[in-house]
Amino acid sequence: MAVGINATKKAMSAPPAKASSATVTEKIQISREDRGHRLGNFHNYYSFNPPENRIAVLEDLSLINFIAERLLRKDKVAEEKATANAVCSGSGGRGRKRSRSEGAYRAHYLLYCDLGCNEGELTAELASTLLERCRKLQDGANRVAADAETDALATSGGNPGVAMRCLGLDIDPILIERANRKHARSGGAGTDVESSPPFRMESRFEVCNLCDANQHEEACREAILRCADGEEDARKRRFDLTTLFSTTMWIHVHAGDSGLREFLKRVCSKTDMLLVEPQPSKCYRHANVRLRKMERPELDNVSSQSLNMRSNIEREIDEVICQCGFTRVQDCGDNEIGSGSDCHNSGRYTDEATRGRDNSDGRIRAAKRTSWNRALHLYVRDDAS
């Protein structure tokens, strides 16, 4: 996944005289010539790693259920607050609560940010999958409520629905243009926006150098401000979910240990849930192997001596995130849709996520990694509602 570069870091290209003074735009072009193996801006990424590969792993870990359940809980609280405050004058001077059809529900959006979004295929697929799961979870809750005749949803006309706004950031303008052409939308995710309840998804993709703190901060601030009730409300809001799919290595090699730590802290300060797929140490070496095979200049300073975090990169990333007040979610098992059961939380990094564990029938469960040997870690803010 393409990310940013340090504008002061020396680029590697021929001729050397040009590389020493290369602009960010020139460095992006150099990486395109390297087929994305310098910045991660692969222009055919989803042809060899389609979105459904990661979705399948998230399903197997029951993380789709876990995320959707938390999103629904948070959305319900926000919707209740919006409805309570949405009072308009009625006859005889008495107030009345505004109905959902009059806009009370639309006061709140769930916010999702994908950093290093490439062409937006995985961004859109994950958002759509989460929206569909939210729909199924609410349908299941309604059936249980209808049987018990106790749940408010069962007597309020059905599901309240979910509205989600997605922001994808990437350094490559060509990838962003493709993402906006294919996936930018302001309506529903395959649903009739006139129907009730609304399950709506709005998406936009923007060029951003994620190694540039100012660019990253401004892109996130504007995205949150667009769906907040003024500046004061925007300062209180964060993204509900942020994802980093195969992005951390590119930040690391271009910004160094301190740059990666600052980036992770910045990301943590702006989200309530964080899903990370860090590239393991060997990926750093493989990047230069591929460049050598293409007879292209190698990446500078990617050794463990230059990047001290590299040798235990997954543990290092885990520690930075947990120090920011997050807990890593583990042991989701095989939760049923609508079960409402949470995964086990642990703030400590363990190797269980890579070892696998026994199933009830005695078989060893497959290791919790993708087919390309990456772990997917979900973190939840400790003080998130």
N, C-alpha and C positions, 0 to 999 in steps of 0.2 A: 504494500500500500504506500502510495507516494506521500511524503511529508515535506518538512522544510529543511533548509540548509542555513548554516551560519554564514551571514553575508561577508564576514571577515576571513573565513577559512579559505585557504588556497585551493582552487579547483585543479583538476588534473586533466589536461587535454593537450593536444598538439595544435599549434606550436606553443611551447611553454610561455613565451612572451605574452600571448593573448590570455592564457589561463591565469596568470598572476593578477590580471586586472579584469577578469570576467565578471560580468554582472550576473544577478540572479537569473535573469532571462537566458543568458548565455549558458549558465550552468545547467539549467533545465534542458536546453537543447543538447548539451553534451551528454546528459543522462539518457535522453532519447536515443542518441547514437549508440549508447551502451546498452540499449534495449531495457532500460529501467534499472540496471544493476548498480547504479550509483546513488540514486535518490529513492528508488522504489516506485517510480512512476511507470509501471509496466502498462503498455498500451493494449496488451492482449491478455490481461491477468485472468479474466473470468473464463477464458477459453480453456485454460488448464486447471482452474480452481473455481468451479461454479459455486454460487451462493448456497445451493442446497447441501453442499458438503458440510459447511459449518452449522447450518440449521439442523442437520441430522444429529450432529454431535451434541448441540444444545438440547435437542429433544431427548436424546439418550440420557443426558445428565439431569433431566427434568428442570433445567434452568429456564426454559420458555415458560413453563407453568409458574415457577417461582417469581419471575420478573412480572408476568401478567397479573398475578394475584396482588403483588405489591403496588403495581400501577393502579389497579382497580380500587384498592383500599385508599390510596392517596387521592385518587380522582373523586371518590365518594365524599371524602372529608371536604375537599375544595368545593365540590358542587353544592354541598349542604350549606357551606358558608356563603357562597355566591347567592343561593336562593334566599337565604335568611336576610341578606342585605339588599336584595332586589325588590324593594317595596315601592309601589307607585300609588298615588292617591286614588281613592275610590269614592263612591257616592256617600254623601253624608259626612265627608271628611275622614272616613275610616280608610285605613290602608289595607292593601291586599298583596300577597306574595305573587310575584310575576311567574307565570307558567313557563315550562321549558320551551314551549313553542314561541314564547315572547322573548327568549334570549337569555334566561337566567343560566342555563347550562353552559352556553357558549362563552361564559365569562372565564372559563378555565381550560387550558390546553395542557396536555402532557407533552413534555419537551424531550426530544431525543437528539443527541449530537454524535456524529460518526467522524472521528479524526483520522485522516488518511483514507478518504472515501473512494479514491480511484474514480471509476465511472458511475458509482452509485448503485450498482447492481445489488450488492449485499446490504447496503443501507435500506433500499426500498424493500427487499425481500424480508429482512428482519422486522421492519416496521409493520409490513402487511401481516406477517406471521403473528406478531404480538397483538395486533388489532383483532385478528380472527380468533385468537385464543381468548382474548378478553370477552368477545361475543359468546364463545362457548361456555366460559366460566360463568358469565351472567345468566345464560340460559339454564345452566345447571342449578345455579342458586335459586332461580325463579321456580323451577320445578319442585325443589325441596320446600321452598317457601309456600308454594301453592298447596302442597300436601299438608303442611303444618298450619297454614293460614295465619302466620305470625309475622312474616317478613314484610317490611314496608314496600319493597319492590313489587311484591305480589299484588298490592292494593293500589299502586300509584300509576298504573297504566303500562307497566312493562319495564324493560331495561332503560337506564338513563343514557346508555351509549358511551362512547369514548371519542375524544378528538385529540389527535396527535400532530405535533409540528416537528418536522425533522430538519436538521441542519447538517450538511456534509461539507467538510473542509479538506482541501487538497492543494498542493503547490502548483500543479500542472494545469494551465488554462485550457488545454485541449481536452483533458480528461473532464474538467468541470463543465466545459461546453457540452460534451457528450452526455454527462449526467443530467444537466438541466434539460437538454433536448428530449431525453428518454424518460426521465422520472420526475422532473419538477411538476408540481400540481398544487391546486388550491381547492380541490373538491374532495370527494370521498374515495376511499380505497375500494373501488369496484362496487360501490353501493349507491343507491339513489339518495342524494342529499336532501330531497324533500321528504323522505320517509322518516318515521320515528321508530326507534331511536337512531340518532346519527352515529355512525362509526366512520369518522372522517380523518383523512391524512393529508397534511399539507407539507410539501417538501421544497427545499431550495438548496442549491449547492454554490459554494463560493470559493474563490482562489484565496489561499492563506498559507503563508510560510510559518509553520508551527514552531520553528526555532526562534521566530521573532515574537517575543512576549507581547509587544504592543499590538501587532496584527492579530494575534490569537485572542488577546483580551477584548479588542474592539469587535471582532466578529461575534464572539459569544455575548458581549454586552448588547449589541444591536439585536441579536436573535431573541434574547430574553425580553428586551424592552418592547419588541413588537407585540408580545402577548401578555404584557404586564399592564397594570393599571397605574401608569405613571412611573417616574424615576424612583420614588420611595419603594413602591412595590417591587420594581425590578431589582433593587439592591437586596431584597429579601429572597428572591427566587433563585433557584438553581435548575440545571437540567435534571430531569428525573432519571435519565439513563444516558451514559456516555460509553462509546465503544472504541477500543484500540485494537484493531485486527492487524497483526504483523506490521506494526508501526514503530515500536520502541527501538529496534535496532537502527533504523534510519535516523531517528533523533539522536541516538547515542553516538554514532560514528561521526556525525557532523557537528554536534554540540558538546561532546565529551561527557564525563561523569557528572560534572556539576550541571551541565545543560539538561541532561536527562532527569536529574533529581528535581530541578526547578520546573521542568515541564510537567512532571508527574504531580508535583505539589499544586501547580496551577490548575491542572485538570481536576484534581480532587476538590479544590476549593469551589468548583463550579458544578458539582453533580452530587446526587444522592445515591446512585448506583453506578458502578464502573465495571465494565466487562473488558478484560485484557487478554490478548493472545500474544505473549512476548516471544520473540525469536530467541531460541537457545544459542549458546555460545558458538556452536559449530556453524551456524548460519553466517557469522561474520567471516569466517574463513572461506566458506563456500562462495560468498559474494566475490572475493578476489580471485578465486579459482575460475569462476565463470568469466571474469574480465580478462584474465590471462589467456583463456582459450579463445577469446575474441580478439586477442592481441591489442587490448586496450589498457591504458594506464590503470594501476591498481589504486584502491582506496588507501589514503594515508592513515597511519596511527590507529589501526584496528586491533593491535595485539593486546593481550591481557596486561602487558606492562604499561601500555599507553592508556588503556581503558580498564581501570582496576575493578570495575563492577562486572566486567564481562565474564570472568571465570565462574561466578555464581549469579548470573544475571537474573534468573527467575526469583531467587531468594532475595536479591538486592531490591528488585522492583516491589516484591511483596512487602518488604520491611518499610520502604518509603511510603507506600499506600497505607499500611496499617498505622504508621506513625502520624498520618494525617487524620486519624479518627475513623478508620474503616475496619470492618471485619470481613474476612474472606468466607464465603459460603461454601460448604462442603457437604458431602453425603446426602444429596437430594433423593437418592433412591429412585423408585418408580411410582411417584405420587400420581394418584388418579386425578383427572380433570375435575376441578371443583371440590377437591378434598379439603382445601384450605390448610393443608399441612405444610409447615415451613421446613426448609433444609436445616441441617445442623450447622451452626456457625462456630468458627474457630479463628482466633486472631493469630494463630501461629502457623508458620509454613511447615508443611509436612510433605512427605513423598507419597502419601496415599493416592493422591490424584494421578500419579503416574504408575502405581503398582497394580491397581485393580484389587478386587476383594471377592470373597466367596459369595456365590448366590445361594439361595435356600436349597437348591437341588445339588449343591456340592461342587458345581462347576466354577472355575475361576472366571470372574467377570473381566471382560476386555479392559485393557488399560485406558484410563480416561484421557486420551489424547486423540488428536485428529489423525487421519491416515498419513499426513505429512509430518507427524510427530511434534505437534504443538499442543500445549495445554491451554485450556480456556478457563480463566479464573474470574469469578464474579465477586465483587466487593460491595458491601452495603454500609452506608454511613451510619455510625453508631447512634447519632442523635436524630436520624431521619424519622419523620412521623409515618 
